[in-house]
């Protein structure tokens, strides 16, 4: 077994530990530092606020369209019920006219 050069091995180990310590300090500083400077943070905040306001406007527009569609559906349903009532009345009149014609001598419908 070759004899190790302990002073060189200890120097390499010390250098590796120093490098690891320096990297750890940089990482800790990075984590402790604010993500954005005040000016950049303010600009990003404004951009996000504007995006959220536009999104809120779009949601409001969608809600308005849904309300209008609901009103249109209600009006269409009302019109449909009215038409069904008119058709029912016409059918009753036609049925009554057929009954009356059936009672007329020689005037039956064939």
MARGU-650108 format. One record per residue (C-alpha): x, y, z; residue in three letters. Coordinates in steps of 0.001 Angstrom, whole numbers, plus 500000, padded with zeros to 6 digits. Layout:
XYZALA
...
//
This chain:
500000500000500000UNK
501534503278498956UNK
502136505754501670UNK
499781508763501500UNK
501097512282501262UNK
499165513512504284UNK
500134517170504076UNK
498926517358500444UNK
495732515423501259UNK
495009517743504166UNK
495592520794501944UNK
493155519448499328UNK
490603518688502019UNK
491043522178503484UNK
490646523746500028UNK
487479521709499365UNK
486029522726502730UNK
486882526390502087UNK
485230526257498670UNK
482136524547500120UNK
481962527150502895UNK
482210530000500370UNK
479456528479498181UNK
477258527934501220UNK
477701531579502264UNK
476775532725498716UNK
473658530552498771UNK
472662531860502192UNK
473129535458501020UNK
471066534746497925UNK
468281533241499991UNK
468368536092502503UNK
468387538819499817UNK
465070540156498538UNK
464136538621495219UNK
463689541958493544UNK
465003545409494173UNK
462443547955495317UNK
462142549606491894UNK
461814546340490008UNK
459388545002492605UNK
457267548126492247UNK
457245547837488449UNK
456317544162488621UNK
453629544953491165UNK
452177547558488791UNK
452305545143485861UNK
450585542421487886UNK
447985544890489149UNK
447237545973485571UNK
446983542344484449UNK
444628541564487305UNK
442516544630486523UNK
442228543548482868UNK
441360540046484006UNK
438721541457486360UNK
437279543506483472UNK
437102540402481308UNK
435391538454484063UNK
432890541290484454UNK
432247541282480703UNK
431686537521480794UNK
429279537887483709UNK
427404540628481820UNK
427153538367478757UNK
425872535515480902UNK
423231537808482437UNK
422152539003478981UNK
422030535420477739UNK
419894534434480738UNK
417539537329479975UNK
417387536286476301UNK
416637532704477316UNK
413891533852479687UNK
412362536003476929UNK
412584533129474439UNK
410961530735476916UNK
408158533230477524UNK
407639533637473765UNK
407634529862473356UNK
404955529464476041UNK
402898532185474334UNK
403213530435470962UNK
402247527115472523UNK
399141528771473997UNK
398210530250470605UNK
398703526885468903UNK
396602525177471578UNK
393820527760471064UNK
393948527308467268UNK
393791523526467634UNK
390779523872469931UNK
389065526142467384UNK
389877523729464572UNK
388582520780466614UNK
385400522712467426UNK
384925523653463770UNK
385385519998462783UNK
382754518921465332UNK
380325521543464046UNK
380945520529460429UNK
380438516888461351UNK
376988517750462691UNK
375892519517459501UNK
373904517140457309UNK
375926516267454253UNK
378791518547455351UNK
381029516003457035UNK
384726516159456363UNK
386133513105454602UNK
//
